[in-house]
Amino acid sequence: MTTYKIRNKTNSYRKLIGLLFTIAALISCSENENTDEDLYGKRPEIPPITNIDINADTKTDFFIEYEELMTTDIPSSGGSIIGYIRPSNGFELLYHSPDGYLFFQKDDTITVENKTETFWNSYPASIVSIHRHHNNWDKYWKVISTSKTGYYLIFKKTVEDDSQIGWLKLQIDTLNGQISLIDKMTSQSEELLIE
């Protein structure tokens, strides 16, 4: 009988120790659950959507928006946040291959007709981006432009046979990715100087 009682106590201790290990493992797992911030580092804040009304007709002509993209592997090994300007209300943007959308400079002349390697489209124009590799985000946002002195986005709107051309001068904050409109010009002529 004595032997049976010792075995019973030993089994009880084993069960108790097993239970304690299980509880400790569960607590450890719940403490180590990954949030997005744990998994991907400190994700930059995404600036709010901004509306631009060029011609003061109370209709939004351009939206400044942001989109986060990431790889499909789990956990995601890379990602980006892209800030772009999306035309609306019949406006189009001028794209230059291979330079993108922000390729004009002050004192350049824009025309209604396309030049070589340029075309008008209504696609969103990528303006600024920040990237992540595993859980490390870049320190600064990168302006998607070959220009270093000023950022001009060229637009046009055609209604029947009447075309309006213009430019938006942008300011881009590389610390927070904020895109701001600082000047604009429109014209119904065939050409327009960027001032």
ZAROTI-720767 format. One record per residue (C-alpha): residue number from 1; residue in one letter; chain; x, y, z. Coordinates in steps of 0.2 Angstrom, whole numbers, padded with zeros to 4 digits, always signed. Example, Ala and Ser with C-alpha at 12.3 -4.5 7.8 and 13.67 -1.06 7.14 Angstrom:
REM ZAROTI-720767
   nr  rest  kette     px     py     pz
    1     A      A  +0062  -0022  +0039
    2     S      A  +0068  -0005  +0036
END
This chain:
REM ZAROTI-720767
   nr  rest  kette     px     py     pz
    1     M      A  +0000  +0000  +0000
    2     T      A  +0014  +0012  +0004
    3     T      A  +0022  +0010  -0013
    4     Y      A  +0005  +0014  -0021
    5     K      A  +0004  +0030  -0012
    6     I      A  +0021  +0036  -0017
    7     R      A  +0017  +0032  -0035
    8     N      A  +0001  +0042  -0033
    9     K      A  +0010  +0057  -0026
   10     T      A  +0023  +0056  -0040
   11     N      A  +0010  +0056  -0053
   12     S      A  +0001  +0070  -0045
   13     Y      A  +0018  +0080  -0044
   14     R      A  +0021  +0076  -0063
   15     K      A  +0003  +0082  -0067
   16     L      A  +0006  +0098  -0057
   17     I      A  +0022  +0101  -0065
   18     G      A  +0015  +0098  -0082
   19     L      A  +0001  +0109  -0079
   20     L      A  +0013  +0123  -0073
   21     F      A  +0023  +0121  -0089
   22     T      A  +0008  +0122  -0100
   23     I      A  +0002  +0138  -0091
   24     A      A  +0019  +0146  -0092
   25     A      A  +0020  +0141  -0111
   26     L      A  +0002  +0149  -0114
   27     I      A  +0007  +0165  -0105
   28     S      A  +0023  +0166  -0114
   29     C      A  +0014  +0164  -0131
   30     S      A  +0001  +0177  -0127
   31     E      A  +0015  +0190  -0122
   32     N      A  +0025  +0186  -0138
   33     E      A  +0010  +0188  -0150
   34     N      A  +0016  +0199  -0164
   35     T      A  +0006  +0215  -0168
   36     D      A  +0010  +0224  -0184
   37     E      A  +0021  +0236  -0175
   38     D      A  +0031  +0221  -0168
   39     L      A  +0031  +0212  -0185
   40     Y      A  +0036  +0227  -0196
   41     G      A  +0044  +0239  -0185
   42     K      A  +0037  +0256  -0182
   43     R      A  +0026  +0259  -0197
   44     P      A  +0026  +0277  -0203
   45     E      A  +0009  +0287  -0201
   46     I      A  +0000  +0288  -0217
   47     P      A  -0005  +0306  -0221
   48     P      A  -0024  +0310  -0224
   49     I      A  -0032  +0311  -0241
   50     T      A  -0032  +0328  -0248
   51     N      A  -0043  +0336  -0261
   52     I      A  -0038  +0349  -0274
   53     D      A  -0050  +0359  -0284
   54     I      A  -0041  +0368  -0298
   55     N      A  -0055  +0379  -0305
   56     A      A  -0065  +0383  -0289
   57     D      A  -0080  +0374  -0296
   58     T      A  -0082  +0364  -0279
   59     K      A  -0078  +0348  -0288
   60     T      A  -0062  +0338  -0284
   61     D      A  -0050  +0338  -0298
   62     F      A  -0036  +0329  -0289
   63     F      A  -0035  +0317  -0274
   64     I      A  -0019  +0316  -0264
   65     E      A  -0019  +0298  -0257
   66     Y      A  -0008  +0284  -0250
   67     E      A  -0008  +0266  -0252
   68     E      A  +0002  +0252  -0242
   69     L      A  +0008  +0237  -0252
   70     M      A  +0017  +0222  -0245
   71     T      A  +0024  +0205  -0251
   72     T      A  +0013  +0190  -0249
   73     D      A  +0025  +0179  -0239
   74     I      A  +0021  +0177  -0221
   75     P      A  +0027  +0187  -0212
   76     S      A  +0029  +0199  -0226
   77     S      A  +0047  +0202  -0229
   78     G      A  +0045  +0219  -0238
   79     G      A  +0033  +0233  -0241
   80     S      A  +0030  +0251  -0246
   81     I      A  +0019  +0265  -0244
   82     I      A  +0016  +0275  -0260
   83     G      A  +0009  +0293  -0260
   84     Y      A  +0001  +0298  -0276
   85     I      A  -0010  +0311  -0285
   86     R      A  -0025  +0304  -0293
   87     P      A  -0034  +0315  -0307
   88     S      A  -0053  +0316  -0307
   89     N      A  -0066  +0326  -0315
   90     G      A  -0059  +0323  -0333
   91     F      A  -0041  +0329  -0329
   92     E      A  -0026  +0320  -0336
   93     L      A  -0008  +0320  -0331
   94     L      A  +0008  +0321  -0342
   95     Y      A  +0019  +0306  -0340
   96     H      A  +0037  +0305  -0347
   97     S      A  +0046  +0289  -0350
   98     P      A  +0057  +0284  -0341
   99     D      A  +0057  +0299  -0329
  100     G      A  +0039  +0298  -0323
  101     Y      A  +0027  +0312  -0319
  102     L      A  +0038  +0325  -0310
  103     F      A  +0051  +0329  -0324
  104     F      A  +0047  +0347  -0329
  105     Q      A  +0056  +0362  -0321
  106     K      A  +0054  +0381  -0319
  107     D      A  +0055  +0390  -0335
  108     D      A  +0050  +0375  -0346
  109     T      A  +0036  +0377  -0358
  110     I      A  +0021  +0365  -0358
  111     T      A  +0010  +0362  -0373
  112     V      A  -0006  +0353  -0376
  113     E      A  +0002  +0342  -0389
  114     N      A  +0012  +0327  -0384
  115     K      A  +0031  +0328  -0386
  116     T      A  +0042  +0313  -0389
  117     E      A  +0041  +0300  -0375
  118     T      A  +0027  +0309  -0366
  119     F      A  +0008  +0304  -0365
  120     W      A  -0007  +0310  -0356
  121     N      A  -0016  +0298  -0345
  122     S      A  -0029  +0298  -0331
  123     Y      A  -0019  +0285  -0320
  124     P      A  -0013  +0290  -0302
  125     A      A  +0004  +0298  -0302
  126     S      A  +0016  +0291  -0289
  127     I      A  +0025  +0305  -0280
  128     V      A  +0033  +0299  -0264
  129     S      A  +0037  +0282  -0256
  130     I      A  +0044  +0274  -0241
  131     H      A  +0050  +0256  -0240
  132     R      A  +0051  +0242  -0228
  133     H      A  +0063  +0227  -0228
  134     H      A  +0057  +0214  -0215
  135     N      A  +0054  +0225  -0199
  136     N      A  +0065  +0240  -0204
  137     W      A  +0057  +0255  -0212
  138     D      A  +0068  +0268  -0222
  139     K      A  +0071  +0283  -0212
  140     Y      A  +0065  +0295  -0225
  141     W      A  +0052  +0296  -0239
  142     K      A  +0059  +0296  -0256
  143     V      A  +0052  +0308  -0269
  144     I      A  +0049  +0299  -0286
  145     S      A  +0058  +0311  -0297
  146     T      A  +0074  +0315  -0306
  147     S      A  +0072  +0333  -0302
  148     K      A  +0080  +0340  -0286
  149     T      A  +0075  +0358  -0287
  150     G      A  +0056  +0359  -0289
  151     Y      A  +0042  +0347  -0292
  152     Y      A  +0029  +0351  -0305
  153     L      A  +0015  +0340  -0311
  154     I      A  +0008  +0344  -0328
  155     F      A  -0011  +0342  -0332
  156     K      A  -0024  +0345  -0345
  157     K      A  -0043  +0344  -0346
  158     T      A  -0052  +0343  -0363
  159     V      A  -0070  +0346  -0365
  160     E      A  -0076  +0344  -0383
  161     D      A  -0063  +0354  -0393
  162     D      A  -0058  +0365  -0378
  163     S      A  -0042  +0361  -0369
  164     Q      A  -0036  +0368  -0353
  165     I      A  -0018  +0365  -0348
  166     G      A  -0009  +0369  -0332
  167     W      A  +0004  +0364  -0318
  168     L      A  +0004  +0360  -0300
  169     K      A  +0019  +0365  -0290
  170     L      A  +0021  +0353  -0275
  171     Q      A  +0030  +0352  -0259
  172     I      A  +0035  +0335  -0252
  173     D      A  +0040  +0332  -0234
  174     T      A  +0053  +0318  -0234
  175     L      A  +0051  +0316  -0215
  176     N      A  +0032  +0312  -0215
  177     G      A  +0028  +0310  -0234
  178     Q      A  +0016  +0324  -0234
  179     I      A  +0012  +0331  -0252
  180     S      A  +0006  +0349  -0252
  181     L      A  +0001  +0360  -0266
  182     I      A  +0010  +0377  -0265
  183     D      A  +0006  +0385  -0282
  184     K      A  -0004  +0381  -0298
  185     M      A  -0007  +0389  -0315
  186     T      A  -0020  +0385  -0329
  187     S      A  -0022  +0392  -0346
  188     Q      A  -0033  +0389  -0361
  189     S      A  -0019  +0393  -0373
  190     E      A  -0009  +0381  -0383
  191     E      A  +0007  +0384  -0372
  192     L      A  +0010  +0388  -0354
  193     L      A  +0027  +0393  -0346
  194     I      A  +0031  +0386  -0329
  195     E      A  +0035  +0401  -0317
END
